Amino acid sequence: MCDLWKNTLAEPVPAGAIPEQIRAALGGLPPARHIKLYNAGNFFDPGAIPTSEHEEIASLLEPFERVIVESHPALVGESCLQLKNLLRGQLEVAMGLETVHPDILPRLNKRMTLDRFRSAARFLREARIALRVFVLAGLPFASAEESLEWACRSIEFAFACGASAVAVIPTRPGNGALDTLARGGEFLPPRLAALEAALDFGIGLRQGRVFADLWDLGRFPACNRCSDARASRMRAMNLRQATLPRISCDACGGLS
C-alpha cells in the first residue's frame, strides 16, 4: 500500500553491499543528527541485511544521535536488541500498522494481526527502543468517510501501543493490486482533505509527533485553487507539531 514493494530483490544482497551503500551515501550527505536506513524491505530480515554486517553498519552510524530502521512486526526480536547495543545513538524501529479496521487489515495481505503488532510494540517499549508507526489515509473497500474515521482510530491505537511518532501516508496506487481494485470501484485514491484532516486529528491528540507524508502530493485529487496553500500548511504543521488555521477557499471550502 505504500512504496515498500519498489526496488526489492528476489535474492539476498551480496556480502558487504549494504555497508558500502551506507558509506557512499554518507559521503554525499550534509551533516545531520538523525538518520533513517530505508532498504525497501525489513532491516531485521537477514536475507535483506545480513546480521553479520550489523557491527560494521553501527560503526558507520556512530556520529548519529538517532538511527531509524523499518521492520515488519514479525521480525521484531533479539536482533533489535543486538543492533541497539551496537549503536551509540537511540534506535527507533518503524512498523507499518496501516489500519486497525478489523475487516480490511486482513485483506491487505500484511500477514499481521493487531495482537501481533501490540506484542512487537511491547517488546520495543520494554527494550527502550523507540517506535514509529505508519498509518494509511485512504483504504480500499471503504468509503472516504470510513477511511478517515479508521485513519484516526489507527493513530489512537498507535499511540496506545507506545508510538512516539506516527506518519500518515496517503495510499498510493501503482503496485497493480490497487489499480485493479480502482478499476472495480473498490478503491479511490484519497483526496488532499483526508490527509489534512487526519493530520489535524493526530496533532490535536497531543500524544506524540504526527506527520503527513507529502511526497508526490500532486498525484492525489485536490482543489486546484487552494491545494498549494494547504500543502504548505501541512508542511508547516509537520515542522511545528501544532495545528494551524485552516485555509479558506471559495471554490471547495477546504473540503476537496
JOPERA-V687078 format. One record per pair of residues at least 4 apart in sequence whose C-alpha atoms are under 8 Angstrom apart, sorted by the first residue. I is the first residue (numbers start at 1). J is the second residue. D is the distance in whole Angstrom. If there is no record, write none. Layout:
I | J | D
I | J | D
This chain:
1 | 108 | 8
1 | 171 | 6
1 | 172 | 6
1 | 173 | 7
1 | 175 | 8
1 | 178 | 8
2 | 169 | 7
2 | 171 | 6
2 | 172 | 6
3 | 40 | 8
3 | 172 | 8
4 | 8 | 8
4 | 40 | 5
4 | 41 | 6
5 | 40 | 7
5 | 41 | 8
5 | 175 | 8
6 | 40 | 7
7 | 40 | 6
8 | 40 | 6
8 | 41 | 7
9 | 13 | 8
11 | 47 | 8
12 | 47 | 5
12 | 48 | 6
13 | 17 | 7
13 | 18 | 8
13 | 47 | 7
13 | 48 | 6
13 | 49 | 7
15 | 50 | 8
16 | 20 | 6
16 | 53 | 7
17 | 21 | 6
18 | 22 | 6
18 | 49 | 7
18 | 57 | 8
19 | 23 | 6
19 | 53 | 7
19 | 56 | 7
19 | 57 | 6
19 | 60 | 8
20 | 24 | 6
21 | 25 | 6
22 | 26 | 6
22 | 57 | 8
22 | 60 | 8
23 | 27 | 6
23 | 60 | 7
24 | 28 | 7
25 | 29 | 6
26 | 30 | 8
32 | 64 | 7
33 | 63 | 8
33 | 64 | 5
33 | 65 | 5
33 | 66 | 7
34 | 64 | 5
34 | 65 | 6
34 | 66 | 5
34 | 67 | 6
34 | 68 | 8
35 | 64 | 7
35 | 66 | 6
35 | 67 | 5
35 | 68 | 6
36 | 67 | 6
36 | 68 | 4
36 | 69 | 6
37 | 67 | 8
37 | 68 | 6
37 | 69 | 5
37 | 70 | 8
38 | 69 | 7
38 | 70 | 7
39 | 43 | 7
39 | 48 | 8
41 | 45 | 8
41 | 48 | 7
41 | 70 | 7
41 | 71 | 7
42 | 48 | 7
42 | 70 | 6
42 | 71 | 4
42 | 72 | 6
42 | 75 | 8
43 | 48 | 7
43 | 49 | 6
43 | 69 | 6
43 | 70 | 6
43 | 71 | 6
44 | 48 | 8
44 | 49 | 7
44 | 51 | 8
44 | 71 | 6
44 | 75 | 6
44 | 76 | 7
44 | 79 | 7
44 | 80 | 7
45 | 49 | 6
45 | 50 | 8
45 | 75 | 7
46 | 50 | 4
46 | 51 | 6
49 | 53 | 7
49 | 54 | 8
50 | 54 | 7
51 | 79 | 8
53 | 57 | 6
54 | 58 | 6
54 | 83 | 7
54 | 86 | 8
55 | 59 | 6
55 | 83 | 8
55 | 86 | 6
56 | 60 | 6
57 | 61 | 6
58 | 62 | 6
58 | 83 | 7
58 | 86 | 6
58 | 87 | 5
58 | 88 | 8
59 | 86 | 8
59 | 87 | 8
61 | 67 | 8
61 | 87 | 7
62 | 87 | 7
62 | 88 | 6
62 | 89 | 7
63 | 88 | 8
63 | 89 | 8
64 | 88 | 8
64 | 89 | 6
65 | 88 | 7
65 | 89 | 4
65 | 90 | 6
66 | 89 | 5
66 | 90 | 5
66 | 91 | 6
66 | 92 | 7
67 | 89 | 7
67 | 90 | 6
67 | 91 | 5
67 | 92 | 6
68 | 91 | 6
68 | 92 | 5
68 | 93 | 6
68 | 94 | 7
69 | 91 | 8
69 | 92 | 6
69 | 93 | 5
69 | 94 | 6
70 | 93 | 6
70 | 94 | 5
70 | 95 | 6
71 | 75 | 6
71 | 76 | 7
71 | 93 | 7
71 | 94 | 6
71 | 95 | 6
71 | 96 | 8
72 | 76 | 7
72 | 95 | 6
72 | 96 | 7
73 | 95 | 6
73 | 112 | 7
73 | 116 | 7
73 | 117 | 6
73 | 120 | 5
73 | 121 | 8
74 | 112 | 8
74 | 116 | 7
74 | 120 | 7
76 | 80 | 6
76 | 120 | 6
76 | 123 | 8
76 | 124 | 8
77 | 81 | 7
77 | 120 | 8
77 | 123 | 7
78 | 82 | 6
79 | 83 | 6
80 | 84 | 6
81 | 85 | 6
81 | 127 | 7
82 | 86 | 6
83 | 87 | 6
83 | 91 | 8
84 | 90 | 7
84 | 91 | 6
84 | 129 | 8
87 | 91 | 7
90 | 129 | 7
90 | 130 | 8
91 | 129 | 6
91 | 130 | 6
92 | 129 | 6
92 | 130 | 4
92 | 131 | 6
92 | 132 | 7
93 | 129 | 7
93 | 130 | 6
93 | 131 | 5
93 | 132 | 6
94 | 131 | 6
94 | 132 | 4
94 | 133 | 6
94 | 134 | 7
95 | 131 | 8
95 | 132 | 6
95 | 133 | 5
95 | 134 | 6
96 | 133 | 6
96 | 134 | 5
96 | 135 | 7
97 | 117 | 7
97 | 133 | 6
97 | 134 | 6
97 | 135 | 6
97 | 154 | 8
97 | 158 | 8
98 | 105 | 8
98 | 134 | 6
98 | 135 | 4
98 | 136 | 5
98 | 154 | 8
99 | 104 | 8
99 | 105 | 6
99 | 135 | 6
99 | 136 | 6
99 | 150 | 7
99 | 151 | 7
99 | 154 | 5
100 | 105 | 6
100 | 114 | 7
100 | 150 | 7
100 | 153 | 7
100 | 154 | 5
100 | 157 | 8
101 | 105 | 6
101 | 150 | 6
102 | 106 | 7
103 | 107 | 7
104 | 108 | 7
104 | 139 | 8
104 | 140 | 8
104 | 141 | 7
105 | 109 | 8
105 | 110 | 7
105 | 113 | 8
106 | 110 | 7
106 | 111 | 7
106 | 112 | 8
106 | 113 | 8
112 | 116 | 6
112 | 117 | 7
113 | 117 | 6
114 | 118 | 6
115 | 119 | 6
116 | 120 | 6
117 | 121 | 6
118 | 122 | 6
118 | 161 | 6
119 | 123 | 6
120 | 124 | 6
121 | 125 | 6
121 | 131 | 7
121 | 161 | 6
121 | 162 | 7
121 | 163 | 8
122 | 126 | 6
122 | 161 | 7
122 | 162 | 8
123 | 127 | 6
124 | 128 | 6
124 | 129 | 5
124 | 130 | 7
124 | 131 | 7
125 | 129 | 6
125 | 130 | 7
125 | 131 | 8
125 | 162 | 7
130 | 163 | 7
130 | 164 | 7
131 | 162 | 7
131 | 163 | 5
131 | 164 | 6
131 | 165 | 7
132 | 163 | 6
132 | 164 | 6
132 | 165 | 5
132 | 166 | 6
132 | 167 | 8
133 | 158 | 6
133 | 163 | 6
133 | 165 | 6
133 | 166 | 5
133 | 167 | 6
134 | 166 | 6
134 | 167 | 5
134 | 168 | 6
134 | 169 | 7
135 | 151 | 7
135 | 154 | 7
135 | 155 | 7
135 | 166 | 7
135 | 167 | 6
135 | 168 | 5
135 | 169 | 6
136 | 151 | 6
136 | 168 | 6
136 | 169 | 5
136 | 170 | 6
136 | 171 | 6
137 | 147 | 7
137 | 148 | 7
137 | 151 | 6
137 | 168 | 6
137 | 169 | 6
137 | 170 | 5
137 | 171 | 6
137 | 190 | 7
137 | 194 | 7
137 | 195 | 6
137 | 198 | 7
138 | 144 | 7
138 | 147 | 5
138 | 148 | 7
138 | 151 | 8
138 | 170 | 6
138 | 171 | 5
138 | 188 | 7
138 | 189 | 6
138 | 190 | 5
138 | 194 | 8
139 | 143 | 8
139 | 144 | 8
139 | 147 | 5
139 | 171 | 7
139 | 187 | 7
139 | 188 | 8
140 | 178 | 8
140 | 181 | 7
140 | 186 | 6
140 | 187 | 4
140 | 188 | 7
141 | 186 | 5
141 | 187 | 6
142 | 146 | 6
142 | 147 | 6
142 | 186 | 7
142 | 187 | 7
143 | 147 | 6
144 | 148 | 6
144 | 188 | 8
144 | 190 | 7
144 | 194 | 8
145 | 149 | 6
146 | 150 | 6
147 | 151 | 6
148 | 152 | 6
148 | 194 | 6
148 | 197 | 8
148 | 198 | 7
149 | 153 | 6
150 | 154 | 6
151 | 155 | 6
151 | 198 | 7
152 | 156 | 6
152 | 198 | 6
152 | 201 | 7
152 | 202 | 7
153 | 157 | 6
154 | 158 | 6
155 | 159 | 6
155 | 166 | 7
155 | 202 | 6
156 | 160 | 6
156 | 202 | 8
157 | 161 | 6
158 | 162 | 7
158 | 163 | 6
158 | 166 | 7
159 | 163 | 5
159 | 164 | 7
159 | 207 | 7
159 | 208 | 7
163 | 208 | 7
164 | 207 | 8
164 | 208 | 5
164 | 209 | 6
165 | 208 | 6
165 | 209 | 5
165 | 210 | 6
165 | 211 | 8
166 | 208 | 8
166 | 209 | 6
166 | 210 | 5
166 | 211 | 6
167 | 210 | 6
167 | 211 | 5
167 | 212 | 6
167 | 213 | 7
168 | 195 | 7
168 | 198 | 7
168 | 199 | 7
168 | 210 | 7
168 | 211 | 6
168 | 212 | 5
168 | 213 | 6
169 | 195 | 8
169 | 212 | 6
169 | 213 | 5
170 | 189 | 8
170 | 190 | 6
170 | 195 | 7
170 | 213 | 7
171 | 189 | 7
171 | 190 | 7
172 | 189 | 7
173 | 177 | 8
173 | 178 | 5
173 | 179 | 6
173 | 189 | 7
174 | 178 | 7
174 | 179 | 6
175 | 179 | 7
176 | 180 | 6
177 | 181 | 6
178 | 182 | 6
178 | 187 | 7
179 | 183 | 6
180 | 184 | 6
181 | 185 | 6
181 | 186 | 5
181 | 187 | 5
182 | 186 | 6
182 | 187 | 4
182 | 188 | 6
183 | 187 | 8
189 | 220 | 7
189 | 221 | 7
190 | 194 | 6
190 | 195 | 7
190 | 220 | 7
190 | 221 | 7
191 | 195 | 7
191 | 220 | 6
191 | 221 | 5
191 | 222 | 6
191 | 256 | 6
192 | 196 | 6
192 | 220 | 7
192 | 221 | 6
192 | 222 | 5
192 | 227 | 8
192 | 256 | 7
193 | 197 | 6
193 | 222 | 7
193 | 254 | 7
193 | 255 | 6
193 | 256 | 6
194 | 198 | 6
195 | 199 | 6
195 | 212 | 7
196 | 200 | 6
196 | 212 | 8
196 | 230 | 8
196 | 234 | 7
197 | 201 | 6
198 | 202 | 6
199 | 203 | 6
199 | 210 | 7
199 | 211 | 7
199 | 212 | 6
199 | 234 | 8
200 | 204 | 6
200 | 243 | 6
201 | 205 | 6
202 | 206 | 7
202 | 210 | 6
203 | 207 | 8
203 | 208 | 8
203 | 209 | 7
203 | 210 | 6
203 | 241 | 6
203 | 242 | 6
203 | 243 | 7
204 | 242 | 8
204 | 243 | 7
209 | 241 | 7
210 | 238 | 7
210 | 241 | 7
211 | 237 | 8
211 | 238 | 5
212 | 234 | 7
212 | 235 | 8
212 | 238 | 7
214 | 231 | 8
214 | 235 | 8
221 | 256 | 8
222 | 227 | 6
222 | 256 | 5
223 | 227 | 5
223 | 251 | 8
223 | 252 | 7
223 | 256 | 5
224 | 228 | 8
225 | 249 | 8
225 | 251 | 7
226 | 230 | 6
226 | 247 | 8
226 | 249 | 6
226 | 254 | 7
227 | 231 | 6
228 | 232 | 6
229 | 233 | 6
229 | 247 | 7
230 | 234 | 6
230 | 246 | 8
230 | 247 | 6
231 | 235 | 6
232 | 236 | 6
233 | 237 | 6
233 | 244 | 7
233 | 246 | 8
233 | 247 | 8
234 | 238 | 6
235 | 239 | 7
236 | 240 | 6
237 | 241 | 5
237 | 242 | 6
237 | 243 | 6
237 | 244 | 7
238 | 242 | 8
246 | 254 | 8
247 | 254 | 6
248 | 253 | 6
248 | 254 | 6
249 | 253 | 5
249 | 254 | 6
252 | 256 | 6
